[in-house]
């Protein structure tokens, strides 16, 4: 039996460097206790989590310089098929500062412009791949856009993927999310902060999240989940429902970086397996929780996922929105 394929696209990948320090003391010299470099960016975390679930993970993105080579090599070491579109600018480096207290500070570089030729090439490779060697795969698009890439870039990818018969899951923010919704992705997963920025009003609780999910579907998405951090997530499965509020059991996370990406991988894998409703949302939430237990973001354990699934707290929600933002 063939493994389900998930193609994870990254327009703005990174090399993630985790540095452990006693405490963050601005203005002072800080001696690191350890440092670890990892292939990073949201799409990389999705690919890693999907691979742990048993999918054939394909990662495709812009990469440049020796740092880009290191990102690709790290993905391949994890048995992820990495397709690099070369750019003249070097791949960015993101810094994750982890204090002894558990507090984490992230410093994210903006990334460099990939150039028009690279943009055209990644569109060509995705369209061709989803028609040929990746036929039947689900396309997962994650993360921000680098400088000089138009806001409708993801929309173009969505249209090409749908023409090839592939489902598309989208996890981005701002103008890229706004334009992407118009291309009618099968699923979107913003967090509460991203949604508040998009809609111009806060997302305070599960009912606010459900209202916002209705808006996302009216704007083009076929399904929408809103992640709420420690408060779990809300998933509106389709315009006609059902809708769910789901929370993972209490855990002692080493880091919450990548939990949303692992959640997206869970939703994508569930879709490819034909899972829906309670089974799908339990799997997705368990994947996000399993990421809290992983030593490195994205590298979840399938055993952890299975042990968490029955512990997920699930509440059906009424479909009538409280407001119409």
WOPE-V163648 format. One record per pair of residues at least 24 apart in sequence whose ideal C-beta (glycine too) atoms are under 8 Angstrom apart, sorted by sequence separation. I is the first residue (numbers start at 1). J is the second residue. If there is no record, write none. Layout:
# WOPE-V163648
I_J / I_J
This chain:
# WOPE-V163648
15_39 / 16_40 / 57_81 / 59_83 / 60_84 / 61_85 / 63_87 / 64_88 / 65_89 / 66_90 / 67_91 / 89_113 / 151_175 / 155_179 / 159_183 / 173_197 / 174_198 / 209_233 / 210_234 / 263_287 / 15_40 / 16_41 / 56_81 / 58_83 / 60_85 / 62_87 / 64_89 / 65_90 / 67_92 / 87_112 / 89_114 / 151_176 / 154_179 / 155_180 / 158_183 / 173_198 / 203_228 / 206_231 / 209_234 / 262_287 / 263_288 / 286_311 / 13_39 / 14_40 / 64_90 / 65_91 / 67_93 / 89_115 / 154_180 / 158_184 / 190_216 / 205_231 / 210_236 / 262_288 / 283_309 / 286_312 / 13_40 / 14_41 / 44_71 / 51_78 / 64_91 / 87_114 / 88_115 / 139_166 / 141_168 / 145_172 / 151_178 / 152_179 / 155_182 / 156_183 / 158_185 / 229_256 / 282_309 / 285_312 / 13_41 / 47_75 / 51_79 / 63_91 / 87_115 / 138_166 / 139_167 / 140_168 / 141_169 / 143_171 / 144_172 / 151_179 / 155_183 / 188_216 / 206_234 / 260_288 / 262_290 / 263_291 / 282_310 / 12_41 / 51_80 / 62_91 / 85_114 / 135_164 / 136_165 / 137_166 / 138_167 / 139_168 / 140_169 / 141_170 / 142_171 / 143_172 / 144_173 / 154_183 / 259_288 / 262_291 / 13_43 / 41_71 / 48_78 / 119_149 / 130_160 / 135_165 / 136_166 / 138_168 / 139_169 / 141_171 / 142_172 / 144_174 / 213_243 / 233_263 / 259_289 / 261_291 / 282_312 / 10_41 / 13_44 / 39_70 / 40_71 / 44_75 / 87_118 / 126_157 / 130_161 / 138_169 / 140_171 / 141_172 / 145_176 / 195_226 / 281_312 / 10_42 / 39_71 / 48_80 / 86_118 / 114_146 / 134_166 / 144_176 / 259_291 / 282_314 / 10_43 / 37_70 / 39_72 / 47_80 / 85_118 / 111_144 / 113_146 / 115_148 / 123_156 / 127_160 / 131_164 / 188_221 / 210_243 / 227_260 / 244_277 / 258_291 / 259_292 / 281_314 / 9_43 / 10_44 / 112_146 / 113_147 / 114_148 / 119_153 / 123_157 / 126_160 / 127_161 / 130_164 / 187_221 / 192_226 / 244_278 / 8_43 / 39_74 / 111_146 / 112_147 / 113_148 / 114_149 / 126_161 / 130_165 / 181_216 / 185_220 / 186_221 / 187_222 / 188_223 / 189_224 / 191_226 / 192_227 / 242_277 / 246_281 / 256_291 / 262_297 / 8_44 / 38_74 / 39_75 / 85_121 / 110_146 / 111_147 / 113_149 / 127_163 / 130_166 / 184_220 / 185_221 / 186_222 / 187_223 / 188_224 / 189_225 / 190_226 / 191_227 / 192_228 / 209_245 / 227_263 / 246_282 / 256_292 / 258_294 / 261_297 / 262_298 / 278_314 / 37_74 / 85_122 / 110_147 / 123_160 / 127_164 / 182_219 / 183_220 / 184_221 / 185_222 / 186_223 / 187_224 / 188_225 / 189_226 / 190_227 / 191_228 / 192_229 / 244_281 / 248_285 / 255_292 / 261_298 / 8_46 / 181_219 / 182_220 / 184_222 / 187_225 / 189_227 / 191_229 / 225_263 / 246_284 / 247_285 / 248_286 / 251_289 / 254_292 / 259_297 / 262_300 / 8_47 / 39_78 / 141_180 / 181_220 / 206_245 / 237_276 / 246_285 / 253_292 / 254_293 / 258_297 / 266_305 / 6_46 / 85_125 / 181_221 / 237_277 / 248_288 / 249_289 / 252_292 / 253_293 / 254_294 / 257_297 / 258_298 / 6_47 / 178_219 / 248_289 / 251_292 / 254_295 / 8_50 / 83_125 / 225_267 / 251_293 / 255_297 / 237_280 / 6_50 / 141_185 / 83_129 / 235_281 / 13_61 / 64_112 / 233_281 / 6_55 / 8_57 / 10_59 / 12_61 / 13_62 / 235_284 / 4_54 / 5_55 / 6_56 / 8_58 / 10_60 / 11_61 / 12_62 / 13_63 / 64_114 / 3_54 / 4_55 / 5_56 / 6_57 / 7_58 / 8_59 / 9_60 / 10_61 / 11_62 / 170_221 / 233_284 / 3_55 / 4_56 / 5_57 / 6_58 / 7_59 / 8_60 / 9_61 / 10_62 / 15_67 / 62_114 / 233_285 / 3_56 / 5_58 / 7_60 / 41_94 / 232_285 / 2_56 / 40_94 / 13_68 / 15_70 / 233_288 / 15_71 / 62_118 / 14_71 / 13_71 / 225_284 / 249_308 / 62_122 / 248_308 / 61_122 / 227_288 / 60_122 / 249_311 / 248_311 / 249_312 / 248_312 / 249_313 / 60_125 / 247_312 / 248_313 / 60_126 / 246_312 / 247_313 / 246_313 / 246_314 / 60_129 / 191_260 / 245_314 / 246_315 / 244_314 / 245_315 / 58_129 / 189_260 / 244_315 / 244_316 / 245_317 / 24_97 / 243_316 / 244_317 / 189_263 / 242_316 / 243_317 / 24_99 / 189_264 / 243_318 / 15_91 / 17_93 / 19_95 / 21_97 / 23_99 / 58_134 / 243_319 / 14_91 / 15_92 / 16_93 / 17_94 / 19_96 / 21_98 / 22_99 / 23_100 / 242_319 / 13_91 / 14_92 / 15_93 / 16_94 / 17_95 / 18_96 / 19_97 / 20_98 / 21_99 / 22_100 / 23_101 / 189_267 / 241_319 / 13_92 / 14_93 / 15_94 / 17_96 / 19_98 / 20_99 / 21_100 / 24_103 / 58_137 / 240_319 / 12_92 / 14_94 / 16_96 / 18_98 / 20_100 / 187_267 / 24_105 / 187_268 / 232_313 / 234_317 / 62_146 / 187_271 / 186_271 / 171_260 / 50_140 / 171_261 / 171_264 / 14_108 / 46_140 / 14_109 / 169_264 / 46_142 / 14_111 / 43_140 / 45_142 / 43_141 / 169_267 / 12_111 / 43_142 / 169_268 / 42_142 / 43_143 / 41_142 / 42_143 / 41_143 / 169_271 / 11_114 / 167_271 / 210_317 / 214_321 / 206_315 / 207_317 / 211_321 / 214_324 / 215_325 / 11_122 / 206_317 / 210_321 / 211_322 / 210_322 / 211_323 / 9_122 / 211_324 / 212_325 / 208_322 / 211_325 / 207_322 / 9_126 / 7_126 / 142_261 / 7_129 / 142_264 / 7_130 / 140_264 / 201_325 / 46_171 / 140_265 / 200_325 / 199_325 / 7_134 / 140_268 / 5_134 / 42_171 / 7_137 / 9_139 / 13_143 / 138_268 / 5_136 / 6_137 / 7_138 / 9_140 / 12_143 / 5_137 / 6_138 / 7_139 / 8_140 / 9_141 / 10_142 / 11_143 / 12_144 / 4_137 / 5_138 / 7_140 / 9_142 / 10_143 / 11_144 / 12_145 / 138_271 / 4_138 / 6_140 / 8_142 / 11_145 / 12_146 / 138_272 / 11_146 / 11_149 / 11_153 / 11_154 / 9_157 / 104_255 / 106_257 / 102_254 / 104_256 / 104_257 / 98_255 / 7_166 / 96_255 / 96_257 / 49_258 / 55_265 / 49_261 / 53_265 / 45_258 / 49_262 / 53_266 / 55_268 / 55_269 / 46_261 / 50_265 / 54_269 / 42_258 / 45_261 / 46_262 / 49_265 / 53_269 / 45_262 / 48_265 / 49_266 / 55_272 / 42_260 / 43_261 / 46_264 / 47_265 / 50_268 / 42_261 / 46_265 / 50_269 / 45_265 / 78_299 / 46_268 / 53_287 / 49_287 / 49_291 / 45_291 / 52_299 / 53_300 / 52_300 / 54_302 / 49_298 / 52_301 / 53_302 / 48_298 / 49_299 / 52_302 / 47_298 / 48_299 / 49_300 / 45_297 / 46_298 / 48_300 / 53_305 / 45_298 / 52_305 / 44_298 / 40_297 / 38_296 / 6_265 / 38_297 / 36_296 / 6_268 / 6_269 / 4_269 / 6_272 / 5_272 / 4_272 / 4_273 / 18_296 / 16_297
